[in-house]
Amino acid sequence: MVENVLRLSTPLSRVEIGERGYAAAVRIRHVIPTVGPSAPAELVEAQDTTLRSIERALRCVDSDIEVDVRAVRFPDEPVDCDWITDCPMLDRSVLDMGEFDVQRRLPLLSDVLAGLGDSSEYDVAVFTNVDISVQPMFYELIAEIADEGHDAFSITRRTVQPRFRGSSLARLSATGGTVHPGHDCFVMTSEIVDRLEPCAVSLGVRWVARPLLWQLQLHAANFRNFGDLHATFHVGDDRAWVNPKLRDYEEYNEAEVKLLIEKLVARFGRGRVERLKSVEPFLRAIDTDAKVVTWPPRSNTVAYGSRAVASVQPRLIFSANSGRAGSSYLASLLDASARIDSEHERRPQMVGSWTRQVAYDARRVSYQGRLMKVDAIREEIQRLPAGWTYADTSHMFVKTFADVVFDEFQHERTSVVVLRRDPAETAKSFFELDFMGPRPRGWYDWFIPPTAPHSTFPIPPDEIEDQFDLIFGYLVDIENRTERLRELAPAVNWCDTTLDEIATIDGASALFDALGETVPTDLSRIISAKVNSREEPKSTIDQPVGLSFVRDRLAQFVERHAARRDLEAFVRVHGLEAG
């Protein structure tokens, strides 16, 4: 084997930080499940690209980073690559775990991860599939992120369109491609590797990535999914795992995932496991002793915008906000631009039963029905003149229709204005309008309270002290929903601003620049016309409250829930102190 690493024994935690910003010695072990000549030709071709990219990355590694790349394979599938370390050979496959209509000898995730070997021999472990290629600075990046304190992370790949198949590695690496919503590159410290529950799901089949992702999220003190790094890529997006002939393999994986979830619930508690993305269908199936039911996208395209398209979609603008944050003013501001057709809460507004279904049922239950919003958007943009932009600033976006929008429209031509306002001022406005109050004023048609089963910041009803607990819990939920959407759709143009900022000439101009839209010529007039449209309803409710009281009540709320990780985003973006 070619000596491609510098063997260093100094642990990561004991080394001084160097000029490049990461520790001076990092031992990285990268495990990949390789295939032999008998594998399908397209997989062999993808593996060749992957191995060439890894070899190039190894040549770029600085001498004080140690990288050991290991191949996990079956004995009869040799790999002609002298710089790869062979692990102990695989002695079983998914075919040993049950009966399957189509015979595919696929390795098991637990066996591949076992190929990492003795955890004392490395600091950081990397697992990628054999068709995931890496950029030249991949290992330098891994070392840098690990040294920043992330003890586990996922890096989302980009998909390079099939027309580049057969191109040079340089061409493939330089192609931007499109973001992929799944997870196929996992990095973790050796300590976390030691704590993983073995899960014998089959590679190459649906639900192979989530079991590992969930465990990293539960075990890590500082987990992050990096969806905006062009660090890995995959040629094409054939999605072979959705082949209906492999349904029995998928059922096998579902059963293995359910077994793992039961172990995780016993180990971490039901509450923590429930907050994991995509775990809900499995918990429901476990509770009802039924099969796992997940709702597929309407089309055969890859979810969250990574499909190839034949024509260019008009630009779209939406807003992530809580309501009472200036979304109506934002609509009028955008509409003043020369080529933006903007409205606040366009029809269908996706309120009422849609809000309650999202709050109290699994999203798949209402998914098909909520596609009516997509159809309405398509009708609207078909009427727009060429070169115009569609905008809807509804605060229902993050609650009832962001997922269907991201499933059906191109991310690269979509912008989301994250519009925030001082949370105390927002809460004051909510209270004075009696939102979340006991009187039947219909607020439940628009808002998801933290007592709802599918709030992202759940609070048991018996822990609700007053109306402000409901209001603050809702505001935290909106921040969490926004953060999750940003993670799932990193290719979207996310524009963060505040009501105070866009109420100024400079702030409003900066927003138009960020959106790539023309600044209105009469911007000063639009800004000076900003009014509060809810003063009259407030006067009829007659429930005034002082801002200082609300700030004190917010501080108490943050202090009471300071230990919760699902409060972190809200505290961070609003500059609050917890604990």
C-alpha positions as CSV (number, residue, x, y, z in Angstrom):
1,M,0.0,0.0,0.0
2,V,1.3,3.5,-0.9
3,E,2.2,5.5,2.2
4,N,-0.2,8.4,1.8
5,V,-0.4,9.5,5.5
6,L,1.9,10.8,8.1
7,R,1.4,8.7,11.2
8,L,1.0,11.0,14.2
9,S,0.0,9.8,17.7
10,T,-0.8,13.1,19.4
11,P,-4.5,13.3,20.2
12,L,-6.5,16.1,18.7
13,S,-7.3,17.7,22.1
14,R,-3.6,18.0,23.0
15,V,-2.3,20.0,20.1
16,E,-1.9,23.7,19.6
17,I,-4.1,25.4,17.1
18,G,-2.2,26.1,13.9
19,E,-2.3,28.9,11.3
20,R,-5.1,27.2,9.3
21,G,-7.6,27.4,12.2
22,Y,-7.7,23.7,13.0
23,A,-5.6,21.6,15.3
24,A,-2.2,20.6,14.1
25,A,-2.8,16.8,14.1
26,V,-6.1,15.1,13.3
27,R,-6.4,11.4,12.6
28,I,-9.3,10.9,10.1
29,R,-10.6,7.4,9.2
30,H,-12.8,7.3,6.2
31,V,-14.8,4.1,5.5
32,I,-16.6,3.4,2.2
33,P,-18.4,0.2,1.0
34,T,-16.8,-0.7,-2.3
35,V,-18.0,-2.9,-5.1
36,G,-16.3,-5.2,-7.6
37,P,-16.5,-5.7,-11.3
38,S,-19.7,-7.8,-10.9
39,A,-21.7,-4.8,-9.7
40,P,-23.9,-2.8,-12.1
41,A,-21.9,-0.9,-14.6
42,E,-23.2,2.5,-13.5
43,L,-22.2,1.8,-9.9
44,V,-18.7,0.7,-11.0
45,E,-18.4,3.9,-13.0
46,A,-19.6,6.0,-10.0
47,Q,-17.1,4.2,-7.8
48,D,-14.3,5.0,-10.2
49,T,-15.1,8.7,-10.0
50,T,-15.3,8.5,-6.3
51,L,-12.0,6.8,-5.9
52,R,-10.3,9.3,-8.2
53,S,-11.7,12.2,-6.3
54,I,-10.5,10.7,-2.9
55,E,-7.0,10.1,-4.3
56,R,-6.9,13.7,-5.4
57,A,-8.1,14.9,-2.0
58,L,-5.4,12.8,-0.3
59,R,-2.7,14.5,-2.3
60,C,-4.1,17.9,-1.1
61,V,-4.0,16.9,2.6
62,D,-1.4,18.8,4.6
63,S,1.2,16.6,6.2
64,D,-0.1,17.1,9.7
65,I,-3.5,15.6,8.9
66,E,-3.6,11.8,8.9
67,V,-6.1,10.1,6.7
68,D,-6.7,6.4,6.5
69,V,-9.3,5.3,3.8
70,R,-10.7,1.9,4.4
71,A,-12.7,-0.3,2.0
72,V,-15.5,-2.5,3.4
73,R,-16.2,-5.2,0.8
74,F,-17.1,-8.8,0.1
75,P,-14.1,-11.2,-0.5
76,D,-14.9,-11.7,-4.2
77,E,-15.1,-8.0,-5.0
78,P,-11.5,-6.7,-5.2
79,V,-10.7,-3.1,-5.7
80,D,-7.7,-2.2,-7.8
81,C,-6.5,0.7,-5.6
82,D,-3.2,0.3,-3.7
83,W,-3.7,3.3,-1.3
84,I,-6.9,1.8,0.3
85,T,-6.7,-0.2,3.5
86,D,-8.7,-3.4,3.4
87,C,-10.9,-4.0,6.4
88,P,-11.9,-7.5,7.5
89,M,-14.1,-8.9,4.7
90,L,-17.9,-8.9,4.9
91,D,-19.2,-12.3,5.8
92,R,-22.9,-11.6,5.4
93,S,-25.3,-9.4,3.5
94,V,-29.0,-8.5,3.7
95,L,-29.7,-11.8,1.9
96,D,-28.8,-13.6,5.1
97,M,-31.5,-11.6,7.0
98,G,-34.6,-12.7,5.1
99,E,-36.3,-13.8,1.9
100,F,-36.3,-11.3,-1.0
101,D,-37.9,-11.6,-4.5
102,V,-34.9,-9.9,-6.2
103,Q,-31.5,-11.2,-5.1
104,R,-29.2,-8.2,-4.3
105,R,-26.2,-8.8,-2.1
106,L,-26.2,-5.5,-0.2
107,P,-24.1,-4.8,2.9
108,L,-25.6,-3.8,6.2
109,L,-24.9,-0.4,7.8
110,S,-23.7,-1.9,11.1
111,D,-21.2,-4.1,9.3
112,V,-19.8,-1.2,7.3
113,L,-19.4,1.0,10.4
114,A,-17.7,-1.9,12.1
115,G,-15.0,-1.5,9.4
116,L,-13.9,1.6,11.3
117,G,-12.1,-0.7,13.7
118,D,-10.5,0.3,17.0
119,S,-11.7,3.8,17.9
120,S,-8.4,4.6,19.7
121,E,-6.7,4.7,16.3
122,Y,-8.5,7.7,15.0
123,D,-10.1,11.0,16.2
124,V,-12.7,11.5,13.5
125,A,-14.7,9.0,11.5
126,V,-16.2,9.6,8.1
127,F,-18.7,7.4,6.3
128,T,-19.8,8.0,2.7
129,N,-21.3,5.7,0.1
130,V,-19.3,4.5,-2.8
131,D,-21.0,6.9,-5.3
132,I,-20.3,10.1,-3.3
133,S,-17.2,11.9,-4.7
134,V,-15.3,14.5,-2.7
135,Q,-13.7,17.9,-3.4
136,P,-9.9,18.2,-3.2
137,M,-10.0,20.1,0.1
138,F,-12.5,17.7,1.7
139,Y,-10.3,16.3,4.5
140,E,-9.0,19.8,5.3
141,L,-12.6,20.9,5.7
142,I,-13.5,17.9,7.9
143,A,-10.6,18.7,10.2
144,E,-11.6,22.4,10.4
145,I,-15.2,21.7,11.2
146,A,-14.3,19.1,13.8
147,D,-11.9,21.6,15.5
148,E,-14.7,24.2,15.6
149,G,-16.4,21.9,18.2
150,H,-18.8,19.9,16.0
151,D,-18.6,16.4,17.4
152,A,-20.9,15.1,14.7
153,F,-22.2,16.5,11.4
154,S,-23.7,15.7,8.1
155,I,-22.6,17.3,4.8
156,T,-25.3,17.4,2.0
157,R,-24.1,16.5,-1.4
158,R,-24.7,18.3,-4.7
159,T,-26.1,16.5,-7.7
160,V,-24.2,17.0,-11.0
161,Q,-26.5,16.5,-13.9
162,P,-26.0,13.3,-16.0
163,R,-25.0,15.2,-19.1
164,F,-21.5,15.5,-17.4
165,R,-21.1,11.8,-17.1
166,G,-17.8,10.8,-18.5
167,S,-16.4,14.3,-18.1
168,S,-13.1,15.0,-16.4
169,L,-12.9,15.0,-12.7
170,A,-12.1,18.7,-12.9
171,R,-15.3,19.4,-14.8
172,L,-17.4,17.3,-12.4
173,S,-15.9,19.0,-9.4
174,A,-16.4,22.5,-10.7
175,T,-20.0,22.0,-11.8
176,G,-22.4,23.6,-9.3
177,G,-25.2,21.2,-9.8
178,T,-28.2,21.2,-7.5
179,V,-28.6,20.6,-3.8
180,H,-29.8,17.1,-2.7
181,P,-32.2,16.9,0.3
182,G,-30.8,13.6,1.7
183,H,-27.9,12.7,3.9
184,D,-25.0,10.7,2.5
185,C,-21.8,12.0,4.2
186,F,-21.6,11.5,8.0
187,V,-18.8,12.6,10.3
188,M,-18.4,11.9,14.0
189,T,-15.8,11.6,16.7
190,S,-14.5,8.3,17.8
191,E,-16.3,8.7,21.1
192,I,-19.7,8.9,19.4
193,V,-18.8,5.9,17.2
194,D,-18.4,3.9,20.4
195,R,-21.9,4.9,21.6
196,L,-23.8,4.0,18.4
197,E,-26.5,1.3,18.6
198,P,-25.8,-1.2,15.8
199,C,-28.5,-1.0,13.1
200,A,-28.6,-3.7,10.4
201,V,-30.4,-1.7,7.8
202,S,-29.4,-2.5,4.2
203,L,-27.5,-0.1,2.1
204,G,-28.9,0.9,-1.3
205,V,-32.5,0.9,0.1
206,R,-34.8,3.5,1.5
207,W,-34.3,4.5,5.2
208,V,-30.6,3.6,5.4
209,A,-29.4,7.1,6.3
210,R,-31.9,8.2,8.9
211,P,-30.9,5.7,11.6
212,L,-27.4,7.0,11.6
213,L,-28.5,10.6,11.4
214,W,-30.9,10.3,14.3
215,Q,-28.2,8.7,16.5
216,L,-25.7,11.5,15.7
217,Q,-28.3,14.1,16.6
218,L,-29.0,12.4,19.9
219,H,-25.5,11.7,20.9
220,A,-23.8,14.8,19.8
221,A,-23.3,17.9,22.0
222,N,-22.9,20.1,18.9
223,F,-24.5,18.5,15.8
224,R,-25.0,20.4,12.5
225,N,-26.1,19.5,9.0
226,F,-24.1,21.5,6.4
227,G,-26.4,21.9,3.4
228,D,-24.5,24.8,1.8
229,L,-21.1,23.3,1.3
230,H,-20.0,22.1,-2.1
231,A,-17.8,19.5,-0.5
232,T,-19.3,16.3,-2.1
233,F,-21.1,15.5,-5.3
234,H,-22.9,12.7,-7.1
235,V,-23.3,12.2,-10.8
236,G,-26.9,12.1,-11.8
237,D,-29.9,11.4,-9.6
238,D,-31.4,8.1,-10.7
239,R,-32.9,7.3,-7.3
240,A,-32.5,3.5,-7.8
241,W,-33.7,2.9,-4.2
242,V,-37.3,3.8,-5.2
243,N,-37.6,0.8,-7.5
244,P,-40.9,-0.9,-6.6
245,K,-39.2,-4.3,-7.1
246,L,-37.2,-3.6,-4.0
247,R,-40.3,-3.1,-1.8
248,D,-39.5,-6.1,0.3
249,Y,-36.0,-4.7,1.1
250,E,-37.7,-1.4,2.1
251,E,-40.0,-3.4,4.4
252,Y,-37.0,-5.1,5.9
253,N,-35.3,-1.7,6.6
254,E,-38.5,-0.3,8.1
255,A,-38.6,-3.2,10.6
256,E,-34.9,-2.6,11.5
257,V,-35.5,1.1,12.0
258,K,-38.5,0.4,14.3
259,L,-36.3,-1.8,16.4
260,L,-33.7,0.9,16.6
261,I,-36.3,3.5,17.5
262,E,-37.5,1.4,20.4
263,K,-33.9,1.2,21.7
264,L,-33.5,5.0,21.3
265,V,-36.7,5.7,23.2
266,A,-35.6,3.5,26.0
267,R,-32.2,5.2,26.1
268,F,-33.1,8.9,25.5
269,G,-36.8,9.1,26.3
270,R,-39.8,9.5,24.1
271,G,-39.8,13.3,24.1
272,R,-36.3,13.6,22.6
273,V,-36.9,11.0,20.0
274,E,-40.2,12.5,18.9
275,R,-38.4,15.8,17.9
276,L,-36.2,14.0,15.4
277,K,-37.1,14.7,11.8
278,S,-39.0,11.9,9.9
279,V,-39.4,9.7,13.0
280,E,-43.1,10.3,13.5
281,P,-44.4,7.7,11.0
282,F,-42.3,5.1,12.7
283,L,-43.5,6.0,16.2
284,R,-47.1,5.9,14.9
285,A,-46.5,2.5,13.4
286,I,-44.9,1.2,16.6
287,D,-47.8,2.5,18.7
288,T,-50.5,1.0,16.4
289,D,-48.6,-2.2,15.5
290,A,-49.0,-1.2,11.9
291,K,-46.9,-0.7,8.8
292,V,-45.0,2.5,8.3
293,V,-46.9,4.9,6.1
294,T,-45.2,7.9,4.5
295,W,-46.7,10.2,2.0
296,P,-44.8,10.4,-1.3
297,P,-44.4,13.6,-3.3
298,R,-47.0,14.0,-6.1
299,S,-44.4,13.6,-8.9
300,N,-41.4,11.4,-9.4
301,T,-39.0,14.3,-8.8
302,V,-36.6,14.5,-5.9
303,A,-38.1,16.4,-3.0
304,Y,-36.9,19.9,-2.1
305,G,-35.9,21.2,-5.5
306,S,-33.1,19.0,-6.8
307,R,-34.9,17.9,-10.0
308,A,-33.8,18.8,-13.4
309,V,-36.2,21.1,-15.3
310,A,-36.7,21.9,-18.9
311,S,-37.7,25.5,-18.6
312,V,-36.8,28.4,-16.3
313,Q,-39.3,29.1,-13.6
314,P,-40.2,32.7,-12.7
315,R,-38.7,33.9,-9.5
316,L,-40.7,33.4,-6.3
317,I,-40.5,35.3,-3.0
318,F,-42.1,34.1,0.2
319,S,-41.7,35.2,3.8
320,A,-40.9,33.3,7.0
321,N,-42.5,35.3,9.8
322,S,-44.7,34.9,12.9
323,G,-47.4,37.4,11.9
324,R,-47.5,40.9,13.5
325,A,-44.0,41.2,12.2
326,G,-44.6,43.6,9.3
327,S,-45.5,41.1,6.6
328,S,-48.3,43.3,5.2
329,Y,-45.9,46.2,5.0
330,L,-43.4,43.9,3.3
331,A,-45.9,43.0,0.7
332,S,-46.5,46.6,-0.2
333,L,-42.8,47.3,-0.2
334,L,-42.1,44.5,-2.6
335,D,-45.1,45.4,-4.8
336,A,-43.6,48.8,-5.3
337,S,-40.7,47.3,-7.3
338,A,-41.0,47.5,-11.1
339,R,-41.4,43.8,-11.8
340,I,-42.7,42.2,-8.6
341,D,-46.3,41.1,-8.2
342,S,-46.7,41.0,-4.5
343,E,-49.6,40.4,-2.2
344,H,-50.1,39.7,1.5
345,E,-51.8,36.3,2.3
346,R,-52.7,35.4,-1.3
347,R,-55.6,33.0,-1.8
348,P,-55.9,30.3,-0.9
349,Q,-54.7,31.5,2.5
350,M,-54.2,27.9,3.8
351,V,-55.7,28.7,7.2
352,G,-58.5,27.1,9.2
353,S,-58.6,23.3,8.7
354,W,-55.2,23.4,7.1
355,T,-53.7,24.9,10.2
356,R,-55.4,22.5,12.5
357,Q,-54.4,19.5,10.4
358,V,-50.7,20.5,10.4
359,A,-50.9,21.1,14.1
360,Y,-52.7,18.0,15.1
361,D,-52.1,15.4,12.4
362,A,-49.0,14.1,10.6
363,R,-48.2,16.3,7.6
364,R,-48.7,13.4,5.2
365,V,-52.4,13.4,6.1
366,S,-53.0,16.8,4.6
367,Y,-50.1,16.8,2.0
368,Q,-52.2,15.9,-1.0
369,G,-54.8,18.5,-0.2
370,R,-52.3,21.3,0.5
371,L,-51.0,20.9,-3.1
372,M,-53.9,23.2,-4.0
373,K,-51.6,26.0,-3.0
374,V,-49.0,24.9,-5.5
375,D,-51.7,24.8,-8.2
376,A,-52.8,28.3,-7.3
377,I,-49.2,29.6,-7.5
378,R,-48.8,28.0,-10.9
379,E,-51.9,29.7,-12.2
380,E,-50.7,33.0,-10.8
381,I,-47.2,32.8,-12.3
382,Q,-48.6,31.8,-15.7
383,R,-50.4,35.1,-15.9
384,L,-47.3,37.1,-15.0
385,P,-45.5,39.0,-17.8
386,A,-42.1,37.6,-18.8
387,G,-39.4,38.6,-16.3
388,W,-41.7,39.3,-13.4
389,T,-41.4,37.9,-9.9
390,Y,-44.3,36.4,-7.8
391,A,-44.4,37.3,-4.1
392,D,-46.6,36.2,-1.2
393,T,-45.6,37.4,2.3
394,S,-48.1,35.3,4.3
395,H,-47.0,34.1,7.7
396,M,-48.7,30.8,6.9
397,F,-45.8,29.9,4.6
398,V,-43.7,28.2,7.3
399,K,-46.7,26.5,8.8
400,T,-48.9,25.2,6.1
401,F,-47.4,25.3,2.6
402,A,-43.6,25.6,2.6
403,D,-43.1,21.9,2.2
404,V,-45.3,21.6,-0.9
405,V,-43.7,24.7,-2.4
406,F,-40.2,23.4,-1.9
407,D,-41.2,20.0,-3.3
408,E,-42.6,21.5,-6.5
409,F,-40.5,24.6,-7.4
410,Q,-36.9,25.3,-8.2
411,H,-34.9,26.3,-5.1
412,E,-32.4,28.4,-7.0
413,R,-35.1,30.7,-8.2
414,T,-36.9,31.0,-4.9
415,S,-36.2,33.6,-2.1
416,V,-37.5,33.6,1.4
417,V,-37.5,36.8,3.4
418,V,-37.0,35.9,7.1
419,L,-38.7,38.8,8.6
420,R,-38.3,39.3,12.4
421,R,-39.5,41.8,14.9
422,D,-38.6,42.3,18.6
423,P,-40.3,39.3,20.2
424,A,-41.5,41.4,23.1
425,E,-43.2,43.9,20.8
426,T,-44.7,41.0,18.8
427,A,-46.0,39.4,21.9
428,K,-47.4,42.7,23.1
429,S,-49.3,43.0,19.8
430,F,-50.5,39.4,20.1
431,F,-51.8,39.9,23.6
432,E,-53.6,43.2,22.8
433,L,-55.3,41.4,19.9
434,D,-56.1,38.5,22.2
435,F,-54.3,36.0,20.0
436,M,-54.0,32.7,22.0
437,G,-56.6,34.1,24.4
438,P,-59.6,32.3,25.8
439,R,-62.2,34.3,23.8
440,P,-63.3,32.5,20.6
441,R,-61.9,35.0,18.1
442,G,-60.7,32.4,15.6
443,W,-57.0,32.7,16.2
444,Y,-56.8,28.9,16.1
445,D,-57.4,29.2,12.3
446,W,-54.0,31.0,12.0
447,F,-51.7,29.9,14.8
448,I,-50.3,26.7,16.1
449,P,-50.1,26.8,19.9
450,P,-47.3,25.0,21.8
451,T,-49.9,22.6,23.3
452,A,-50.5,21.2,19.8
453,P,-49.0,17.7,19.2
454,H,-46.9,18.9,16.2
455,S,-45.6,22.1,17.7
456,T,-41.8,22.2,17.3
457,F,-41.7,23.7,20.9
458,P,-44.2,21.5,22.7
459,I,-45.4,22.6,26.2
460,P,-47.8,20.3,28.1
461,P,-51.1,22.0,28.9
462,D,-50.6,21.7,32.6
463,E,-47.4,23.7,32.4
464,I,-49.0,26.7,30.7
465,E,-49.2,29.5,33.2
466,D,-50.9,32.2,31.2
467,Q,-51.6,33.5,27.7
468,F,-48.0,34.7,27.4
469,D,-46.7,31.1,27.6
470,L,-48.8,30.2,24.6
471,I,-47.6,33.3,22.7
472,F,-43.9,32.8,23.5
473,G,-44.2,29.1,22.7
474,Y,-45.7,29.9,19.3
475,L,-42.9,32.4,18.5
476,V,-40.3,29.8,19.4
477,D,-42.1,27.3,17.1
478,I,-41.9,29.7,14.2
479,E,-38.2,30.2,14.7
480,N,-37.7,26.4,14.8
481,R,-39.7,25.9,11.7
482,T,-37.7,28.5,9.9
483,E,-34.4,26.9,10.9
484,R,-35.5,23.5,9.8
485,L,-36.7,24.8,6.4
486,R,-33.4,26.6,5.9
487,E,-31.5,23.4,6.6
488,L,-33.7,21.4,4.2
489,A,-33.4,24.0,1.4
490,P,-30.0,25.6,1.5
491,A,-30.1,26.5,-2.2
492,V,-33.0,28.9,-1.6
493,N,-32.0,32.5,-1.3
494,W,-32.6,33.2,2.4
495,C,-32.7,36.9,3.2
496,D,-32.7,37.8,6.9
497,T,-34.0,41.2,7.9
498,T,-36.1,43.0,10.6
499,L,-39.1,45.2,10.5
500,D,-37.0,48.1,11.9
501,E,-34.4,47.6,9.1
502,I,-36.8,47.6,6.2
503,A,-38.6,50.7,7.6
504,T,-35.5,52.7,6.6
505,I,-34.2,53.6,3.1
506,D,-30.9,51.8,3.6
507,G,-32.5,48.7,5.0
508,A,-35.2,48.4,2.4
509,S,-32.6,49.0,-0.4
510,A,-30.4,46.3,1.0
511,L,-33.3,43.8,1.0
512,F,-34.0,44.5,-2.7
513,D,-30.3,44.0,-3.5
514,A,-30.3,40.7,-1.6
515,L,-33.4,39.6,-3.6
516,G,-31.8,40.7,-6.8
517,E,-34.7,43.0,-7.5
518,T,-35.0,46.6,-8.6
519,V,-35.2,49.2,-5.8
520,P,-38.5,51.2,-6.2
521,T,-38.0,54.8,-7.4
522,D,-40.5,56.0,-4.8
523,L,-39.1,54.0,-1.9
524,S,-39.3,57.0,0.5
525,R,-43.0,57.4,-0.1
526,I,-43.7,53.7,0.6
527,I,-41.7,53.8,3.8
528,S,-43.4,57.0,5.1
529,A,-46.9,55.4,4.4
530,K,-46.3,52.5,6.7
531,V,-49.2,52.2,9.1
532,N,-50.3,49.8,11.8
533,S,-53.5,48.2,10.4
534,R,-54.6,46.6,13.7
535,E,-55.1,49.7,15.9
536,E,-58.8,49.6,15.5
537,P,-59.2,45.9,16.5
538,K,-57.0,46.6,19.5
539,S,-59.2,49.4,20.6
540,T,-62.3,47.2,20.6
541,I,-60.6,44.5,22.6
542,D,-59.4,46.9,25.2
543,Q,-56.6,44.7,26.6
544,P,-53.5,47.0,26.8
545,V,-50.3,45.8,28.3
546,G,-47.0,47.6,29.0
547,L,-43.9,46.6,26.9
548,S,-41.7,46.5,30.0
549,F,-44.0,43.9,31.6
550,V,-43.9,41.8,28.4
551,R,-40.1,42.0,28.4
552,D,-39.9,40.8,32.0
553,R,-42.4,38.0,31.2
554,L,-40.3,36.9,28.2
555,A,-37.2,36.8,30.3
556,Q,-39.0,34.6,32.8
557,F,-40.1,32.3,30.0
558,V,-36.6,32.0,28.6
559,E,-35.2,31.3,32.1
560,R,-37.8,28.6,32.8
561,H,-37.0,26.7,29.6
562,A,-33.3,27.5,29.4
563,A,-32.2,23.8,29.4
564,R,-34.2,23.0,26.2
565,R,-32.2,22.7,23.0
566,D,-35.3,23.6,21.0
567,L,-35.1,27.1,22.5
568,E,-31.6,27.7,21.2
569,A,-32.4,29.2,17.8
570,F,-34.9,31.6,19.3
571,V,-32.5,32.8,22.0
572,R,-29.6,33.1,19.5
573,V,-31.4,35.1,16.7
574,H,-33.0,37.5,19.2
575,G,-29.9,38.0,21.4
576,L,-31.6,36.8,24.5
577,E,-29.9,35.2,27.5
578,A,-30.9,31.7,28.7
579,G,-29.6,30.1,31.9
